[in-house]
Amino acid sequence: MVIESKYIDRDIIKKLKSGDKKAFQRIFNAYSERLFNFTFSYLKDSYESEEIVQEIFLRLWENRTEVDEEKSFQSFLYRMAVNKVYNNLKHKVVCRKYENYLNSLDQSYSVSPEEHLYRKDLVEKLRELLSMLPEQKRKIFEMSKLEGLSNAEISKQLDLSIRTVENQIYRATKFLKDNLKDEYLFILVSCFGSFLFNYLFI
């Protein structure tokens, strides 16, 4: 029998495939920290890294019957991590490029009445949601998304740990995501935040 790691062998993988939750927990304990460190080395964001690790293990459980115990299980997990990190980074690049494009547009560019109304409705919704956030969480979120400050700069200004800042931004973003029913609106907010938040102060 080929041992996959100090903790995991083919018998455990077979138990996982049969729905054994203890086997799944052993796998999680064996690999979660390593996967977190791997994703964090690229993303430099603890909450995004934690989210990816959770997604990997959720997918593993949901698709456990498809795992091939004859192949490297560790490679299987890391391949999922690589794909998710790549998609995350690619998404950020696309967002930055689009926002740079919007910022480069001629300020005299006129929008249609329909688009103006759409933006107005979106801004009103954002104002309403932001007003529902606790004061510190809202302030941190606005410093990040509106003022464009880094997590380190926010941490220094407010005398908070960087992890606290990350946590507050993550939770505020999740709150917006959960409350903007139209998924397309959330995509706009998450990608083009500073562009939209400019309208909050018009």
N, C-alpha and C positions, 0 to 999 in steps of 0.2 A: 504494500500500500504506500502511495506517495503522500508524504505529509505536506500540506499546503503552507502551513505556518506553525508556529509554536502551539496554536490553539485549535486550528481548523484542519480537519481531514475529510476524506470523501464520505465517511459515515455521517458526519455532521451535515454535510451538504445533502445527502439523501434524506436525512431527517427533516431538514428545512423543506425540501420538496414535498414531503408528506404533510407539511403543515405544523411541524413541531415548533412551538413558540420558544421553548428553551433553547433549541438549536439556533433559532434566529437571534435570540438575545446574546448567545455566545459569539456569534458572528459580528453582531453590532459592537460588542465589547472589544473584540479583537481588531476591528478595522476602523471604527468611527474616528478615533483620534488621529490615526494616520491619514485618513482621507481629508479630515479637517485641515491638518497641517499642509497637505498637498495643495488643496484649493486656496488656502490662505496665502501661500507663497506666491500665487499669481494675482489674487484679487485684493489682498491687503485690507480686507474688510471681514471682521469676525462674524457679523450677522449674515452676510451673504454666503459666507463659507458654511456656516451652520445650516442655513436653509438648503444649500446644495446637498450637504450630507444627509439631511432628513429626506430630501427628495430621492436620493439614491437608494436609501433603505426602504422607503415606501415602494418604489418601483421594484426593488428586489423581492419584497414580500408579495406584491400583487402578481409578479411574473415568476414566482419561485419554481413552478413546475417546468419552466423552460430552461432552467439552469442545467448546463452540461457538466456533470461531475468529472468527466474525463478530461476536461480542459482546465487551464489555470483559473481558479476562482479569483485570485488576487488580480490577475490581468483583467478579468471581466469587470470587477468593481472599479479599477482605475481607468478603464476605457470609458465607463459611464462618467466618471469624474472629469476626465479630459474633455469629453463632449460638452458637458454642462459648463465648464469653465470657458471653453471656446465660444459657446453661444452667448454667455454672459458678456464676455469682452467684446464680441462682435456687435452685440446690441448697444453697448456703450459707445462704440466708435460711430455707429450709424446715428445715434442720438446727437453726438457732438457735431458731426458733419451737418446734420439738418439744422441744428440750432445756429451754427456758424452761418449757414446759408440765410436763415431768417434774419440774423443780425446784420447781414450785408445788404439786405434789400434797401432800395431807395425809400427814405422815410415818407416821400410823397406818394408812395404807392397807395392807391385807393382800393378799398374793399367794397364788396357789394352790400346792400342793406341786409340781405339774408345772412351773410357771413358776420357782419357787425352784430346782428341780433344774436347769432349763435355764440359769438365770443362773450357778449354781455350776459347771456344766460349762464354760460360756463363760469364766468367770473363770480356771479352772484352765488352759484352753487359752491364754489371754492371758498368764498368769504364765509358762507354759512357753516361749512364744515370746519374751517380753521377756527372759527369762533367757539366751536364746541370742544376744542382741545384744551387741556390744562395749560396754564400760562407758560410754564417753563418749556413744555414740549412744543407749543406753538412757536415760541421765540427761537428755539434751537432749529426748528424746521425752517423758519423764514430766514434765519441767518445763513443756513445752508443753501436753500433753493432760491431765495430772492437776492441775498447779498453776495452769494457765491463764495462764502468763506469755507475754508477747509475744516475738517473735524478737529485738527490740531489747533487752529486759530480759535474756533468756538470754545474748545476745551480751556484754552488759556484765558479768554475773555470772561468766561463764566465761572472759572475756577472749578471745573468739573473734570472727571476722568474722561479720556477719549472713548472708553467703552460705554460710559453713560451717554455721551453724545451720540454714538452710533446707535445705541439702544433706542433713544428718543426719536431719532430720525427714522429708524426702521419702523417703530410703532406708529408714528404719525403717518408715514407713507402707507402702511397697511390699513390704517383707519380710512384714509382717502380711497384706497383701492376697494375696500369692503363697502363703502358707501356710495361710490360712483357706479351706478348700476350698469351704465353703458360701458362696456370694456374698452371701446375705442376712446372714450374720454379719458380713461385712466392712462392709456398708452400715451396720449398727448401730454398729460400731466407729468408722467414719469420721465418722458424723453425730453420734453420741451418746456420744463418747469419755468426757467427764468423768462422765457418769451411770454408765457401766459401770465405769470405773476406780475409782469410789468403793468398789466391791465388792472390789477387790483388797486392801483394808486392813481388811475386816470380820473 
